[in-house]
Amino acid sequence: MVDQQADEPAQPKFKRIVLKLSGEALRNTENGDPIDGDILQTVCAEVKKVHKLGVQIGLVVGGGNIFRGQLGAEHRNVDRTTGDTMGMLATTINGLALMDCLEKNGVPVRVQTAIPMDKVAEPFILRRAVRHMEKGRVVIFVAGTGNPYFSTDTTAALRASEIHADVIMKATKVDGVYDKDPMKYDDAVKYEELSFGEALGKRLKIMDATAFSLCMDNHVNILVFNMHEPDSILNAVMGNKVGTLVHE
Ligand code: UDP
């Protein structure tokens, strides 16, 4: 599906992206292993294909496969703020797994954390993050925004705004945005593209409200796509029709 001219290789449509990966995407749904080695390798191989094209990649990873603050508060008698801190630490665990796997695949990486932990990773420093990307290093942003009551979708919106990313690529289990849940309804219709206003008007849940409004206010487009389809990030970056683009 990747377009290639005979004499001149096609150029990527996006130069700098934020890839948002949910923690759940790393889980083995059959045996419950929160970080599955094969899934991790598949994800990193897909990232490598895009990195090879010279695309600058910021990766924001969630922590839902390990801990979510709200659930901690509801089911485990853990205070929401404590739970959120645990959730942010969970994103750090996932980020370190991705770092290691990407390095094993020959992709240079730096991890930057919003909660300082100097034995583990660099602190988040915007200019340093941009410099890493300019030098061809994938930057993995962990520990969310560093604040409770936020999500890693909001982190992706924030980091994308800060680094002036061309797009947030949000990996989900389905291949785009539908008018109703395609897992439940056979007649669900997929949108090829949508404006922020249309998504709001139709009450489509693309990200949580904080993340969505941050993207809208800062003109950051969102591409919702299915990461489990081979070459999906590559195709999206090359401008081929993949998923649903939510735009201004
Ligand atoms: N979290 C937080 N502040 C942030 C980002 C995340 O407190 O800025 C916590 C929150 O408890 C959240 C958890 O970290 O539930 C894991 O993040 P998220 O739920 O976004 O992960 P995902 O659903 O993408 O796996």
Boltz pocket constraint, residues with backbone or C-beta under 6 A from the ligand:
constraints:
  - pocket:
      binder: B
      contacts: [[A, 21], [A, 22], [A, 23], [A, 24], [A, 61], [A, 62], [A, 63], [A, 64], [A, 65], [A, 67], [A, 68], [A, 69], [A, 70], [A, 80], [A, 83], [A, 84], [A, 85], [A, 86], [A, 87], [A, 88], [A, 90], [A, 91], [A, 143], [A, 144], [A, 145], [A, 146], [A, 147], [A, 148], [A, 149], [A, 150], [A, 151], [A, 152], [A, 153], [A, 154], [A, 155]]
      max_distance: 6.0
